[in-house]
Amino acid sequence: MKVLYISHDARLYGAPKSLLECVRGIKKKGIEPIVVMPSAGGLQMELDRSKIENVIIPYYSCVYLGEYRAKDYAKYIWTNYKAVIRIMRLIRKERIELVHTNSLAVSVGAVAAYLMKIPHVWHFREYLKEDFGFKRLNEGTVRKLVRNSKCCIAIAEGIERKYRKEYGIKPVRLYDGIECESYEYPVNLEENVKETPELLIAGAISEGKGQWDAVRAVEILANRGLEVHLSIVGNGAPAMLKALKRYVRRKNLTEYITIRPFTSKLQKLRIQSTIVLVCSKMEALGRVTAEAMLSGKIVIGTDTGGTLELIGKNEERGYLYRYDHPEELAKKIEYVLQNRQEVIKKEKEAQMFIKNLTDMDHYTDRMLQIYKKAVIK
C-alpha cells in the first residue's frame, strides 16, 4: 500500500518527530510512505537519511495567532489552492491509496484526498486553542473534512474527549509509538547524582511552554541558598527569549540558568540532568515527557492534559504542580532532591510504563489495521 503523509512543519519538533518515527517503523511492515512537507528542514534531512521519499510543496497552516488580515487570507487561499493541485497530481502519479495528515493545523491533504475520492486519515495531536492559542480558518470546511475522514486518531484521552464532543465523531485513541532504544537509559547510575543538580526544560520558547515558571522557581530556590542549575533549550518567540535573558541578568541568575538554542543532541543533555521540567500550560500528550521517562529521568510537570495523563493523577510516575505557580514548582524540585529513594522508584515505574505505552511494533500494527479498514471502506 502506498500512503502519502502530510506534515504541517519541517522542523524536527514533537509532531514531525513522531511522524518520522512512524514512517520509519511502518515502512518495515510493507507500507510505501511518501512524506509531503511545506519547506526544507530537519525532517527532510532525517527522511533522506532513512531513504524515505519526500516532497516539498509550499502551503500554509489552517490555524493562526493574533489578527489575520485580508491580504494574508488571499495569500493563504492562493498558495494552498496550488498546493492541493500539486498533491492531487502526486496522488495520481504515485497511485496513492490513502492520505494521512499528521496534524489538525493543516488541511491541504484532506482537501486533496476528498477531491480525489481516496481515504483520508487525520491525526489529532493538539488542542490548538488550549495549548497554542490558535484560531482556525474555515472552521466549517475543516468540520466537513474531519467528518469525511475514514479515521481520526487521537494521541491521548483528553484529545479524544475534546474532538468527540466538538465534531461529533468517535476518534480512535492511539498513543504515539516511539523508537524506545534511542532514548532508554538506566535508572539510578552513580553518574546521575550531581553535586549541583541539573534541571532541564526543552521545547519551543513561548508563553504556553512555561519557561517563566522554571526561571522563577530557580530564582526562589537560589534565594533560599539551594544551588541548582537550569538549562532552557529551544528556539521560539524572539521577544520572549530576549525578556528571559534580560530577567536572568537583572536578577543575577546567570550562574543558575543557561539559555541555549534547540539542539538535535538533546538526549545528551537529558542524560546529564537530574530533573526534567515540563511546564506547559497544556500538552496534548507531551513527547518531551515520554522521552524523559524513557531516559530514566524524573519529570515534574503541570497537572493538565497529557502531562497529567503520563505522570498519573496520584503522581505515580513523577510529580505535578499548577501552571503559573512557580512557588509550587520550587517546592517540588526541593522535595525531589531530598527524597532520592522515592524518586528512583518512580523513575523505574515511569520507564516501564512508557515503554509499554509507546511500543513501536504495537503502534505500527494498529496503524496498519486502521489503513486496511479505511481502504476497504
Salt bridges, closest charged atoms under 4 A:
ASP9 OD2 - ARG11 NH2 2.79
GLU21 OE2 - ARG287 NH2 2.65
GLU46 OE1 - ARG24 NH1 3.89
GLU46 OE2 - ARG49 NH1 2.39
ASP72 OD2 - ARG69 NE 3.10
GLU94 OE1 - LYS2 NZ 2.79
GLU130 OE1 - LYS162 NZ 2.90
GLU139 OE1 - ARG136 NE 3.20
GLU139 OE2 - ARG143 NH2 3.93
GLU157 OE2 - ARG161 NH1 3.44
GLU160 OE2 - ARG164 NH1 3.45
GLU160 OE1 - ARG173 NE 2.63
GLU166 OE1 - LYS162 NZ 3.89
ASP176 OD1 - HIS123 NE2 3.95
ASP176 OD2 - ARG125 NH1 2.73
GLU179 OE1 - ARG24 NH2 2.89
GLU184 OE2 - LYS355 NZ 3.05
GLU198 OE1 - HIS229 ND1 3.06
GLU219 OE2 - LYS251 NZ 3.84
GLU283 OE2 - LYS209 NZ 2.78
GLU291 OE2 - LYS17 NZ 3.15
GLU291 OE1 - ARG270 NH2 2.74
GLU291 OE2 - ARG287 NE 2.62
GLU315 OE2 - LYS332 NZ 2.83
GLU328 OE2 - ARG322 NH2 2.37
GLU334 OE1 - ARG224 NH1 2.70
GLU347 OE2 - ARG340 NH1 3.85
ASP361 OD1 - LYS29 NZ 3.05
ASP365 OD1 - LYS29 NZ 2.66
